Amino acid sequence: MTVKNKVKKPLWAYFIPVRGDSVFVIVQKICLPIIIAWLGVVLFMLKGEYEKPKPDPVLIKNVSLLDNFAVEEVTPLTPVSKKKPTVLPEYKEWHDQNNDMVGWIKIDGTAVDYPVMQVKGFDGTINYNHIYKQNMIYLEQDFYKNYSFAGCITADYRAVFDKNRRPANALIYGHNLLNGTYFHDVRYYDIQEYGREFYDEHPTIQFDTIYEKGTYKIFAIMEQNTRKSEGEVFYYDIVYKFDKQKEFNDYYAKVLDRSFIYNPEVDLRYGDEVIVLSTCTFPFGKSISLRLVVYARRVRDGEDPTVDVSKTVINEDPLMYDYYYSVMGGKWGGRKWDPALIQGFRTKKA
């Protein structure tokens, strides 16, 4: 019996259809590069998902840093109006398209000019894993609920906005994107890195609910770490309401300890409504998980909506996080702000 020598196929013939291939083999060769390309795209997207800026942590189990602070007690929300509210005309078309819209945030002269979205349904039950997931939804999708790397400007799940009330302490999250959109411009409030010019030109924030307009005066700006590996963490983002004046006073005293600024004309009193803008910041690179946090309180009835920035004092010694001191040196010199900044505040006796 004569055995024919088997012809050795070139390497490319295993990937490109050639004469003599069966239909099944041809289909395999055509589909293989498509599958490989698809897997490459998936891996690239997963890499981008891993590397993109993360929102502020809300999966917090240890709240001991807020002395005497009862975060789970029920607090009445601030009444808005006795009149039956209707959606403002300028927001009606937006709200009709997506009723998860709860308001609009704008800082004049900047790129910050966006609808504020929120997943609704918070019932007062504190489950931080669930809260984290709810906050993430609009940080990973656009206004039309499609996946988006940029996400939306997002109000914290616990900040309940309805037809009759507003929350006492509403956290608003947004990504700091390199293309200058969303909360990129908020980073310029970092007075330590950029100086005070941006703050001087933008000392107020416009935040409207879908039912009424509101102007907010900035009273504190701070930079905060989010990981214990970088030092003790001040969990600013677990607070959304106050049941007692002492809780209000103690929390904002800790905020002012860390603030880069004070202004005696923008004081605080129990019952004030505050918005808190939070975004990623990278003064030491992306290896450190930091947030720039801007606090602003709603203009009170009858109050002048403007801010005299000439009266704003730069705090030369804010309380920073441990990593900052390990790099920059020094240590906190203690509380120096005037207790009159918080009406009814009493310092602890030695």
C-alpha positions as CSV (number, residue, x, y, z in Angstrom):
1,M,0.0,0.0,0.0
2,T,1.3,3.4,-1.0
3,V,1.0,6.2,1.7
4,K,0.8,9.7,0.3
5,N,2.9,12.3,2.1
6,K,0.6,14.7,4.0
7,V,1.1,18.3,2.7
8,K,1.9,20.6,5.6
9,K,-0.4,23.7,5.5
10,P,1.1,27.2,6.1
11,L,0.1,28.9,9.4
12,W,-2.2,31.4,7.8
13,A,-4.3,28.6,6.3
14,Y,-5.6,27.8,9.8
15,F,-7.2,31.2,10.0
16,I,-8.2,32.1,6.5
17,P,-10.6,30.0,4.4
18,V,-8.9,28.0,1.7
19,R,-10.0,25.6,-1.1
20,G,-11.1,22.3,0.3
21,D,-12.4,23.6,3.7
22,S,-15.8,22.4,4.8
23,V,-18.6,24.9,5.3
24,F,-18.2,24.4,9.1
25,V,-14.5,25.1,9.0
26,I,-15.0,28.2,6.9
27,V,-17.6,29.6,9.4
28,Q,-15.2,28.9,12.2
29,K,-12.4,30.8,10.5
30,I,-14.7,33.8,9.8
31,C,-16.1,34.0,13.3
32,L,-12.8,33.5,15.2
33,P,-11.4,37.0,14.6
34,I,-14.8,38.6,15.3
35,I,-14.9,36.8,18.6
36,I,-11.4,37.9,19.5
37,A,-12.1,41.5,18.6
38,W,-15.3,41.4,20.7
39,L,-13.4,40.1,23.7
40,G,-10.8,42.8,23.2
41,V,-13.5,45.5,23.3
42,V,-15.0,43.9,26.5
43,L,-11.6,43.8,28.2
44,F,-11.0,47.4,27.3
45,M,-14.3,48.5,28.7
46,L,-13.7,46.6,31.9
47,K,-10.3,48.3,32.2
48,G,-11.9,51.7,31.8
49,E,-14.6,50.8,34.4
50,Y,-11.9,49.8,36.9
51,E,-9.8,52.9,36.3
52,K,-12.6,55.6,36.2
53,P,-13.0,57.9,39.2
54,K,-15.2,56.3,41.9
55,P,-18.0,58.2,43.6
56,D,-17.8,59.1,47.3
57,P,-17.9,56.1,49.5
58,V,-21.2,55.5,51.3
59,L,-20.6,51.9,52.3
60,I,-19.6,53.1,55.8
61,K,-20.0,51.0,59.0
62,N,-18.0,53.0,61.5
63,V,-19.5,56.4,62.3
64,S,-17.7,56.9,65.6
65,L,-15.9,60.0,64.3
66,L,-19.1,62.0,64.5
67,D,-19.2,62.4,68.3
68,N,-22.7,62.2,69.8
69,F,-24.2,62.0,66.3
70,A,-27.3,60.0,65.7
71,V,-27.5,59.6,62.0
72,E,-30.4,57.2,61.9
73,E,-32.9,59.2,63.8
74,V,-35.8,60.7,61.9
75,T,-35.6,64.4,61.1
76,P,-38.5,66.5,59.7
77,L,-37.6,67.9,56.3
78,T,-37.9,71.6,55.6
79,P,-41.4,72.6,54.4
80,V,-41.3,74.2,51.0
81,S,-44.6,75.8,50.6
82,K,-48.3,75.5,51.6
83,K,-49.3,76.1,48.0
84,K,-49.7,73.1,45.7
85,P,-46.4,73.1,43.7
86,T,-46.0,72.6,40.0
87,V,-42.9,71.8,38.0
88,L,-41.3,75.0,36.8
89,P,-41.9,75.7,33.1
90,E,-38.2,75.7,32.2
91,Y,-37.8,72.2,33.6
92,K,-41.1,70.6,32.6
93,E,-39.9,69.3,29.2
94,W,-36.9,67.7,30.9
95,H,-38.9,66.2,33.7
96,D,-41.5,64.8,31.3
97,Q,-38.7,62.9,29.6
98,N,-37.3,61.5,32.8
99,N,-39.1,62.1,36.1
100,D,-36.0,61.0,38.0
101,M,-34.8,64.6,37.5
102,V,-35.1,66.4,40.9
103,G,-33.5,69.8,40.1
104,W,-30.9,71.8,38.2
105,I,-27.5,73.0,39.3
106,K,-25.6,75.9,37.8
107,I,-22.5,77.9,38.7
108,D,-22.5,81.1,36.6
109,G,-19.5,81.5,34.3
110,T,-18.5,77.8,34.5
111,A,-19.4,74.6,32.6
112,V,-21.5,73.5,35.6
113,D,-25.0,73.8,34.2
114,Y,-26.8,70.4,34.4
115,P,-30.0,68.6,35.5
116,V,-29.6,66.8,38.8
117,M,-30.8,63.2,38.7
118,Q,-31.7,60.8,41.6
119,V,-32.9,57.3,42.1
120,K,-36.0,57.7,44.3
121,G,-37.5,55.4,46.9
122,F,-35.5,56.0,50.1
123,D,-37.7,55.0,53.0
124,G,-35.4,55.9,55.9
125,T,-33.9,52.4,56.2
126,I,-30.1,52.6,56.5
127,N,-28.5,49.9,54.4
128,Y,-25.2,51.3,53.1
129,N,-24.6,48.7,50.5
130,H,-28.0,49.4,49.0
131,I,-27.5,53.2,49.2
132,Y,-24.1,52.9,47.5
133,K,-25.7,50.9,44.6
134,Q,-28.5,53.4,44.2
135,N,-26.1,56.4,44.1
136,M,-24.0,54.6,41.5
137,I,-26.9,54.2,39.0
138,Y,-26.9,57.8,37.7
139,L,-23.1,58.0,38.0
140,E,-22.9,55.3,35.3
141,Q,-25.8,56.3,33.0
142,D,-26.9,59.3,31.1
143,F,-30.2,61.3,31.4
144,Y,-31.9,58.8,29.1
145,K,-30.7,55.8,31.2
146,N,-28.1,54.6,28.7
147,Y,-24.7,53.5,30.0
148,S,-22.3,56.4,30.2
149,F,-18.8,56.7,31.5
150,A,-19.5,60.4,32.4
151,G,-22.8,59.6,34.2
152,C,-24.9,62.4,35.4
153,I,-24.9,64.9,38.3
154,T,-26.6,62.9,41.0
155,A,-28.3,63.7,44.3
156,D,-27.7,61.3,47.1
157,Y,-30.4,58.6,47.4
158,R,-31.2,59.7,50.9
159,A,-31.8,63.4,50.0
160,V,-35.6,63.3,49.6
161,F,-37.0,66.0,47.4
162,D,-40.8,66.0,47.0
163,K,-43.5,68.5,46.3
164,N,-43.6,69.9,49.9
165,R,-40.1,69.5,51.3
166,R,-36.4,69.8,50.8
167,P,-33.6,67.9,52.6
168,A,-31.5,69.5,55.3
169,N,-28.1,68.3,53.9
170,A,-28.2,67.2,50.3
171,L,-25.1,65.6,48.8
172,I,-24.7,66.1,45.1
173,Y,-22.1,63.9,43.3
174,G,-20.5,64.5,39.9
175,H,-17.4,63.2,38.1
176,N,-14.4,65.4,37.6
177,L,-13.8,64.7,33.9
178,L,-10.7,65.8,31.9
179,N,-12.8,67.1,29.0
180,G,-14.0,69.9,31.3
181,T,-17.6,68.6,31.8
182,Y,-19.8,67.9,34.8
183,F,-17.9,68.7,38.1
184,H,-14.5,69.4,36.5
185,D,-14.8,73.1,37.3
186,V,-15.7,72.4,40.9
187,R,-12.1,71.4,41.5
188,Y,-11.0,75.1,41.1
189,Y,-12.6,75.8,44.5
190,D,-9.5,74.1,45.9
191,I,-7.9,77.2,47.2
192,Q,-4.7,75.5,48.3
193,E,-4.0,74.4,44.8
194,Y,-5.5,77.2,42.7
195,G,-5.8,80.2,45.0
196,R,-8.9,82.1,45.9
197,E,-9.7,83.8,42.5
198,F,-12.2,81.1,41.4
199,Y,-14.0,81.3,44.7
200,D,-14.1,85.1,44.7
201,E,-15.7,85.0,41.3
202,H,-18.2,82.2,42.1
203,P,-19.2,82.4,45.8
204,T,-22.7,81.2,45.2
205,I,-24.3,78.2,43.5
206,Q,-27.7,78.1,41.9
207,F,-29.6,74.9,42.8
208,D,-33.2,74.8,41.8
209,T,-35.6,71.9,42.6
210,I,-38.0,71.2,39.8
211,Y,-40.5,73.2,41.8
212,E,-38.7,76.3,42.9
213,K,-35.4,78.2,42.5
214,G,-32.7,78.5,45.1
215,T,-29.4,80.4,45.7
216,Y,-26.8,78.9,48.0
217,K,-23.9,80.7,49.6
218,I,-20.6,78.8,49.9
219,F,-19.4,78.6,53.5
220,A,-16.9,75.8,53.5
221,I,-14.5,74.0,51.2
222,M,-12.5,71.0,52.2
223,E,-10.4,68.2,50.8
224,Q,-11.0,64.8,52.4
225,N,-9.5,61.3,52.0
226,T,-11.9,58.3,51.7
227,R,-9.6,55.4,52.7
228,K,-8.3,54.5,56.2
229,S,-5.0,53.6,54.6
230,E,-4.5,57.4,54.0
231,G,-5.4,58.2,57.6
232,E,-8.4,58.9,59.8
233,V,-11.5,59.5,57.6
234,F,-14.1,62.1,58.3
235,Y,-17.3,60.5,57.0
236,Y,-18.9,63.7,55.7
237,D,-21.1,61.7,53.2
238,I,-23.2,59.7,55.7
239,V,-25.0,62.8,57.0
240,Y,-28.3,63.8,55.4
241,K,-30.5,65.1,58.3
242,F,-30.4,66.3,61.9
243,D,-32.8,65.5,64.7
244,K,-31.3,67.9,67.2
245,Q,-29.5,71.2,67.2
246,K,-26.5,69.6,68.8
247,E,-26.1,67.2,65.9
248,F,-26.3,70.0,63.5
249,N,-23.7,72.1,65.4
250,D,-21.3,69.2,66.0
251,Y,-21.3,68.1,62.4
252,Y,-20.7,71.6,60.9
253,A,-18.1,72.4,63.6
254,K,-16.1,69.4,62.1
255,V,-16.7,70.8,58.6
256,L,-15.4,74.2,59.6
257,D,-12.3,72.7,61.2
258,R,-11.4,71.3,57.8
259,S,-12.5,74.3,55.7
260,F,-10.2,76.4,53.6
261,I,-12.4,79.5,54.1
262,Y,-14.7,81.2,56.6
263,N,-17.0,84.2,56.0
264,P,-18.8,85.8,59.0
265,E,-21.6,86.8,56.7
266,V,-22.4,83.2,55.8
267,D,-23.1,81.8,59.2
268,L,-25.1,78.7,60.1
269,R,-28.1,78.1,62.3
270,Y,-30.2,75.0,63.0
271,G,-32.8,74.6,60.3
272,D,-30.6,75.9,57.4
273,E,-30.6,73.9,54.3
274,V,-27.3,72.9,52.8
275,I,-26.1,71.4,49.5
276,V,-22.8,69.5,49.4
277,L,-20.9,69.2,46.1
278,S,-18.5,66.3,46.0
279,T,-16.1,65.3,43.3
280,C,-12.8,63.5,42.9
281,T,-9.6,65.5,43.1
282,F,-6.0,64.4,42.4
283,P,-3.4,66.7,44.0
284,F,-1.2,63.7,44.8
285,G,-2.1,61.6,41.7
286,K,-4.7,58.9,41.3
287,S,-3.1,56.6,43.8
288,I,-4.7,58.6,46.6
289,S,-8.5,58.6,46.9
290,L,-9.5,62.2,47.6
291,R,-12.6,64.3,47.3
292,L,-13.0,68.0,47.0
293,V,-16.2,69.0,49.0
294,V,-18.0,72.3,48.7
295,Y,-20.7,73.3,51.2
296,A,-23.3,76.0,50.5
297,R,-26.3,77.0,52.5
298,R,-29.6,78.2,51.0
299,V,-30.2,82.0,51.1
300,R,-32.7,82.6,53.9
301,D,-35.9,84.5,53.4
302,G,-35.2,88.2,53.2
303,E,-31.4,87.7,53.1
304,D,-29.2,89.5,50.6
305,P,-28.3,86.7,48.0
306,T,-24.9,88.2,47.3
307,V,-21.7,87.5,49.2
308,D,-19.1,90.1,50.2
309,V,-16.0,88.0,49.4
310,S,-13.8,90.8,50.9
311,K,-14.9,89.5,54.3
312,T,-13.9,85.9,53.5
313,V,-11.0,84.7,55.5
314,I,-8.6,82.1,54.2
315,N,-7.9,79.4,56.8
316,E,-4.1,78.9,56.8
317,D,-4.3,75.8,59.0
318,P,-7.3,73.6,58.1
319,L,-7.4,70.1,59.6
320,M,-6.1,67.8,56.8
321,Y,-5.8,64.1,56.5
322,D,-2.7,62.1,57.6
323,Y,-1.4,61.5,54.1
324,Y,-1.2,65.2,53.5
325,Y,0.9,65.8,56.6
326,S,3.2,62.8,55.7
327,V,4.0,64.5,52.4
328,M,3.8,68.2,53.3
329,G,4.8,68.1,56.9
330,G,3.4,70.0,59.8
331,K,0.3,69.2,61.9
332,W,-3.0,70.8,62.8
333,G,-2.8,73.7,65.2
334,G,-6.4,73.3,66.5
335,R,-9.7,75.1,66.0
336,K,-9.4,78.8,65.3
337,W,-12.7,79.8,63.7
338,D,-15.1,82.1,65.5
339,P,-17.9,80.1,67.3
340,A,-20.4,82.7,66.2
341,L,-20.2,81.1,62.7
342,I,-22.6,78.5,64.1
343,Q,-25.5,80.1,66.0
344,G,-25.9,78.5,69.4
345,F,-22.6,76.6,69.2
346,R,-20.7,76.0,72.4
347,T,-17.1,74.8,72.5
348,K,-16.4,71.9,74.8
349,K,-14.9,72.7,78.1
350,A,-11.5,71.4,78.9
